[in-house]
Structure formats: structure tokens, C-alpha cells
Amino acid sequence: MQLTKTLTPERIRVPMEATEKFAAIAELVAVLDSTGGLTDRHAALEAVRKREAERTTGIGYGLAIPHAKSDGCNSLVVAAGKPAKPIDFQSVDGRPVSFIVLLVSPPDQTGPHIQALAQISRLMEMEDFRAAVDRAKSAQELYEAIAFYEATSEPAKR
């Protein structure tokens, strides 16, 4: 699954305004809502907040992938952002987060949800991709980095 099939530059925030994890989640949910990705903003936000409260989505490499299943959307939707300053997500490696990818999908669409999570994880395993994310100074630059590494990396072709 290619993230760039659902993630557009309009759904990317660089820099984000949020300074803590639940505000970052709310900011990215608002991005999805303002770009027509959600049918029920409140339901989507509550689902992601509940999932995050159960277990952190800070997975390491400075990445968090807050995600949930919700009736607040009709298909998988993705938003991403880079906080102005790294945010504490209680990540498994103890490091703050400098890249956040939010996913929301309907309860009956498990396949695309899992494929998107796997794709993000594969990209983040690549040192060159992480460096490109760190260098990105705008939504367009971040989008272009994601598109480039999805198109040219071996893991993305699987």
C-alpha cells in the first residue's frame, strides 16, 4: 500500500502547533476533518484518544503512529506532521517524537489499516528516509520525501 494514495500535501502539517501528544492527535484529526476525510470528527478523535490511552503509539525512531478504527470515516484516511519541537509520546525507546502519522479507518476495513501501518514502519527503518523527514521544512517537502522513498525503495515495491 502506498501512503501517497491517501496522504496529500494538504493533510500534512509542518510545523505542527501542538506541544503535547493529545493536542498533536487533535490537530491532525482536525486536518483530516477540514480536508473532507472524516464524516464524524468527534467519533474519530475519541477513537484515537482511547487507543492512545491504552498503549503508546510512539514506536521509536522519533515516530508515533496514532491510529484507530472509527465509524467517523468511510475509508482509510492519513494525516502527518512534524512538531516544531519534539513531543513526548512515552515512546518505547524513551525518545521524543518528531514525526507523527495519524491513521483512521472504518472498523470493517482492517486490511488497508494494517498495510498502512506496515508501510510506515518499513519506510522508517530506512536511515535515508528518516534523514529526509528530518530535513523537510514544509508539507510539500515532507510529501515529496514520502513519495520518493515509496517509489524507489525496495520495501515499498513488495
N, C-alpha and C positions, 0 to 999 in steps of 0.2 A: 504494500500500500504506500502510495506517495502522499506525504503530508501536504504537498503543494496542490493537491486536488481539492483540499478543503480549507487550507490555510492561505489567506491572501494578505497582501501588504496592509490592507485596511483592518485586518484582525491582528495586527502586531503593534505593540507599543514600545517605543524606545525613545527616551527613557520612560519607565513607569513612574507614576506619582507615589504609589504605595510604599510604606516603610516597614510594614509587618505582614505576615503571611495571610491572615484573613482579609486584610484590606487589599492585598495583591489579588487574591481569588475574586473578591467583589469587583475589582477594577477590570479583570479580564472577562468576567461574566457580563459586565456592562458593555464591554466591547462587542461581545457576541450578540447581545441584545440590540445594540444600536446599529449593527450591520445586518440585522434580519435573520440571525441564526437561531434565535430562540422563539418558542411560542409562549413560554411562561418563565420569565426571568426569575421570579421568586422561587419557583419549584427547582429550577436548575441550581441556583445559588445555595439553597438549603441542602440539596443532594450533595454538592461538592463539599460544603462545610461539614456535613455529617461524616462523609468519607474521610476527610482530613482529620477530624477529631478522633476517629477510630484508630488511625495509624498514619504517620507522616508519609507524605509523597516525595520528600526530599531524598533522592536516591543516590546522591553522590555526584562527583564531577561538577559541583556547583549547580546542579539541575534539580528542579522539582517538577513533577507532573501531576498536579492536582486533577482528579478526574472522578466522574460518577456517571451512573445511569440515571436518567430522569425522563419523565413524561414532558418536560419542558422544552423538548426539541423533537423534530421529525426525523432527523438523521444525524450522524456524527458531525459535530462541529468542533473546530480547533481555534484557539487564540494563543498568542505567545507574547512574551515581553521580557525586557531586561530592566530590572530595577535600577534607579540612579545609583543606589548603594546596595551592596549585597544584603539579603534578608535572611534572618534566622528562621529556618523551616524545621528545626530539630532533625536535620538530615542524618541518615545512618552513619555517615562518615564524620559528623560533627562540624562540617564546613558550612558557611552561609551560602545562600543560593543567589546566583547572578543571572540565571536563565530559567524562565518558567514557561511551561507549555501546559495549557488547560484543555482538557477534553471533556465533552459531554455527549452522551449518546442515549438513544431510547433503550429501555430495558430489553426489548426484543431484538437488538442488533449487537450481539456480543462479538461477532467476527470482526467487523471494522474497528471496534473499540480496541480489541486485543492486538490487531495488526498495527494500529497507530502507535500504541504503547511500545510494541516491539521495534518499530521503525525509529522512534525517537531514541530508544536505548541503543540501537545499532549505530546511529549517527554519533551519539555522544561518546561511544567507545573510540572514535577516531580523533586523535590528537589534533590533526589539521582542522577538522570541523570545529572542535572546541575553540581553537585559536581564532577561527573565522568569526565565530559567535562573539568572542570577547572583543574583537576589532570592530564589529558592526556598530555604527554610530546613528543609524536611522532604521526605521521599519523596512525601508526598501533594501538596505544593505543586508539586514538580517534575513529577509525573504530570499534575496539572491544567494546568500550563503547556503541556506537550506536547499534551494532548488539546485544549485551547483553540485553539492555533495550527494543529493539524491540521484541526480542524473549520471554522475561519474564514478560513484563508489561501488565497489563490488557488492557490499551487503545490500544496497538498495535495489540491485538487479535480481535478487533472489525471489 
